Amino acid sequence: MTREPVSATRAVPQKAVLLAAGAGTRLEGETLPKPLVPILGVPLIVRALVQFQRAGVEEAIIVVGHRGDEIRAALAREPRLKLRLTFVDNPAWRKKNGVSVLAAREAVGNSEFYLSMSDHVFEPTLVAGLKATPCPADGAVLAIDRKIDDVYDMDDAMKVVVADDGRVSAIAKDLRDFNAIDTGLFRATPGLFVALEAATRDGDCSLADGCRALAGAGKMATVDIGRGRWQDVDTPGSKPIAEKMLLDGLRKPLHDGVVSSNINRHVSLAITRRLAKTNVTPNQISAVCALLAIAAAVLVAQGGYFAPLLGAFLFQWNSIIDGVDGEIARVKFLGSKTGEWVDTLVDDGSNIVFFVGMTVGAVRETGDNFYAALGGVTLALSLAATALMYRRLIQIGSGDLNLFAWEFDTKADERRSTNPLSKLKLLMKKDFFVFMFFVLALFGVLRAGFWLYVVGMPIVFVAVVLQTVQMQRIVRFPSQPIKRGGAPESW
């Protein structure tokens, strides 16, 4: 039966179709159905579903076939999925993938929808690009990648020729001349079903057949993913490529300090790559951070040379491991408000405990209670500054200190900024001063770190107070824009 073409609307799609019917025979050595194969601890299809969920999709239509019951059962007990799941059986799953798309026709109805393969790993920017690009009437939009040299397994890639007007003029795996690659992500109208039906021969058709039919009618638009990244996980060799892509996405070029970018993040990502494949949770990693900080403080409090050096070394590891809990939370979609606060409290608590250890060590070595009094005042300023920042976080409903706005902040890379206060902020970041403490301990002058803390904390306190006053003014006069950016982790 042929349906009349449906005109596209500019409404954002609320449905996503995921193709999960095939056997995935090229991914050798796996015992699970291909959509359930984990990449850094998360099944392939769950990664795709969470990305659509975060883009506002309310219903996912999953076309299953080979080992479909196992896929249904696994997704039914998946706690990260909040959107509605509708399963469609494709008994002809051995045929080409266009048949699976047609199987979803009734479930989709007359609305626009996203379409994705269940074995593709992709960044959220790809869905955002499709979300912002309206479909041609009765047509579709294909997310394309022009970074051809970066594509893994080019022989199996679906090549695309994009015309000057941004529409597809040719699409096939065997094209010799092409200027883009099909990422396997679409935004489509029900017109795609009409095209697939027209392209069906002997009860079989591929998705590419439908795309060629739409392209012939001038109805196959494209959106360039730019710097966005994706990976088709179709062979054993593509799994480590997908893992690397996901791990690279955990870097924070706008917020990581100098030490974090050049040392800590390299180590933490190596740890995350291994721990993500286990059942270790972000909060458990935060607990390890807390224990490292306590052990570091106890050692620093002993005085002398070797004990403080070992303590500073453990504190450096606290700084490194501090990045792992957030990396695990992001790469496995385990983030929560509670987790944000646990991370923040452990982070700030670690700094305070270590300073207490330095204060006790200074008193023990000198016998001078002046250090205790000075440490007490500094600790009071630290707690007051932290309380002001926490008050602001509670107001905005978050436990993430990166959301505390600093007036001198911009979204530009702070390391390239000419603003001297932005440079100061880099020095205030935990990764820098923790590493500095380790270097000082290495040279036997950790007490200089105590004095730097004592001198620096009043500056931090004044900065927090001034920023708090500024934010209160903005609340009273909302026409004044607030500048948002990453805050330094408090001392």
C-alpha positions, -999 to 999 in steps of 0.1 A, spaced: 0 0 0 13 35 -9 6 64 13 4 100 3 35 120 11 34 139 43 46 175 44 74 181 69 70 204 98 97 223 117 87 207 150 115 190 168 112 152 165 100 134 196 106 99 183 138 80 174 140 48 154 170 25 162 178 -5 140 188 -35 161 176 -64 141 208 -77 124 231 -105 135 263 -83 135 285 -112 122 315 -89 115 320 -82 152 337 -115 159 343 -130 193 313 -115 210 288 -136 228 262 -109 234 238 -96 207 257 -68 189 235 -39 203 244 -51 238 281 -52 233 296 -28 259 319 1 251 335 13 283 309 -4 303 278 8 285 260 -13 258 261 3 223 224 7 220 221 23 255 247 49 245 226 58 215 194 59 234 208 81 261 220 106 235 185 108 220 170 110 255 191 140 263 181 157 231 144 156 242 132 124 225 103 109 244 99 76 226 124 52 211 112 27 185 136 -2 185 134 -26 156 146 -60 167 151 -94 150 181 -116 158 181 -124 195 154 -97 200 141 -111 233 176 -106 249 177 -70 237 142 -64 251 150 -78 285 183 -59 288 167 -25 279 137 -31 302 160 -33 332 183 -4 321 180 23 348 196 50 327 167 50 302 137 72 311 122 75 276 94 53 264 105 21 246 85 6 218 97 -26 203 89 -36 167 97 -71 155 112 -76 120 109 -113 112 128 -106 79 159 -94 98 182 -113 74 172 -89 46 187 -54 41 183 -27 67 157 -8 47 132 -36 56 138 -28 93 132 9 87 99 0 70 89 -22 99 89 9 121 64 28 98 32 22 118 49 30 151 63 63 138 30 75 123 29 109 105 56 126 127 92 134 120 117 111 136 154 105 141 169 74 127 201 57 139 220 24 137 222 8 172 259 1 168 271 37 162 288 57 190 284 94 185 288 127 203 257 147 213 266 175 189 255 152 160 220 150 173 220 187 181 229 194 144 200 173 132 177 189 157 185 223 143 181 213 107 146 211 93 138 184 68 128 191 32 91 185 26 86 147 25 124 143 27 152 136 52 184 151 65 216 130 67 244 139 92 276 138 71 313 138 80 337 156 58 368 145 79 374 117 54 409 110 65 398 103 101 373 76 91 382 41 102 375 12 78 369 33 47 361 2 26 329 -4 46 320 33 49 290 47 30 303 74 7 283 105 -1 286 131 -28 272 164 -15 262 190 -41 269 227 -37 234 233 -24 240 208 5 219 181 -9 229 145 -16 235 137 -53 250 102 -48 254 77 -20 269 42 -21 298 22 -6 316 18 -39 318 54 -50 353 64 -61 348 102 -60 330 115 -29 333 144 -5 316 131 27 308 100 47 274 89 59 274 88 98 243 66 100 223 94 117 192 109 101 163 132 107 134 121 85 98 126 76 75 97 67 84 105 31 114 82 38 90 53 41 74 62 8 109 63 -9 119 29 6 86 13 -5 92 26 -40 128 13 -40 118 -22 -28 126 -50 -52 115 -86 -44 106 -76 -9 140 -63 -1 157 -28 0 185 -10 18 183 23 36 208 36 10 182 27 -17 157 49 -1 183 77 3 190 75 -34 153 78 -42 150 109 -21 182 123 -36 168 118 -71 138 139 -61 160 166 -44 147 157 -10 179 144 7 195 173 27 226 171 48 241 186 79 279 187 84 289 174 118 320 197 117 344 186 146 318 162 159 329 126 162 313 92 157 323 56 152 306 26 136 314 -4 159 312 -31 133 345 -50 138 368 -60 167 392 -33 155 367 -5 158 360 -11 195 393 5 207 388 34 182 353 41 198 368 39 233 395 64 225 369 87 210 349 86 242 379 91 264 391 120 244 357 136 249 362 136 286 390 162 284 380 197 296 402 221 275 383 252 289 385 242 325 416 219 330 446 236 345 481 234 332 491 204 353 458 186 347 461 190 309 497 178 307 499 153 335 468 144 355 443 139 327 466 114 309 469 93 340 432 96 350 420 86 316 442 55 316 426 45 349 391 54 337 396 32 306 400 2 329 376 10 357 348 19 333 346 -18 324 340 -28 361 312 -21 385 332 6 404 310 37 410 320 74 410 311 76 447 334 47 455 362 65 437 354 97 457 358 76 489 393 66 477 401 103 472 390 110 507 412 83 521 442 95 501 437 130 515 435 118 551 466 96 547 484 126 531 475 149 559 486 124 586 520 120 569 525 158 564 517 164 601 546 142 611 572 168 600 607 160 588 614 152 552 603 118 540 569 117 557 557 150 543 572 140 509 552 108 509 522 128 520 525 153 492 529 124 468 497 109 480 480 143 477 491 145 441 474 111 435 443 125 453 443 152 426 447 127 398 420 103 411 398 133 417 393 134 379 384 97 376 351 99 395 338 126 371 351 108 341 334 75 351 302 94 358 302 111 323 314 82 302 288 58 318 260 83 322 260 79 360 260 116 369 236 128 396 230 158 419 241 137 448 272 126 430 280 163 422 279 172 459 299 141 470 326 151 445 326 187 456 326 179 494 353 154 491 374 177 469 371 207 493 374 185 523 407 170 510 421 205 506 411 215 541 424 183 557 458 186 539 462 222 551 454 211 587 481 185 583 506 212 571 496 234 601 501 206 626 535 197 610 547 233 612 537 235 649 555 202 656 587 212 639 589 247 654 570 244 687 555 278 679 517 280 684 517 311 662 514 287 633 483 271 649 467 306 653 476 316 617 463 283 604 431 286 623 424 321 608 432 308 573 410 278 578 381 300 589 385 321 557 386 290 537 354 276 553 337 310 549 346 313 512 334 277 506 301 284 524 294 314 502 301 293 470 279 264 483 251 289 491 252 299 454 252 264 442 222 255 463 204 285 448 210 273 413 203 236 422 237 222 415 266 207 433 291 215 406 316 242 415 322 248 377 289 266 377 300 292 402 302 323 380 333 345 382 330 381 369 364 379 351 355 346 335 348 341 298 341 310 277 374 314 260 403 292 268 418 306 300 452 296 290 450 319 260 433 347 278 452 380 283 431 388 314 455 387 344 427 375 367 421 346 344 458 337 348 455 340 385 425 316 384 447 290 367 471 292 397 442 288 421 431 255 405 437 224 426 458 206 400 484 235 401 488 241 438 488 203 447 516 197 422 534 228 436 531 213 471 547 181 459 576 200 442 582 220 474 582 188 495 607 173 471 630 201 479 623 199 516 605 233 518 568 222 521 564 249 548 566 274 520 533 259 507 518 266 541 527 303 537 514 304 501 481 290 514 480 316 542 487 345 518 465 332 490 434 324 510 425 360 519 427 368 482 403 340 474 380 350 502 378 386 490 373 374 454 344 352 465 328 379 486 330 404 457 316 380 432 288 371 456 279 408 460 280 411 422 256 382 417 232 397 442 232 429 422 225 410 391 196 393 408 182 427 417 189 441 382 185 412 358 193 433 327 230 430 336 243 397 321 260 372 343 292 357 330 293 320 334 324 299 337 344 273 356 353 282 391 385 272 407 381 244 432 383 262 465 414 260 487 
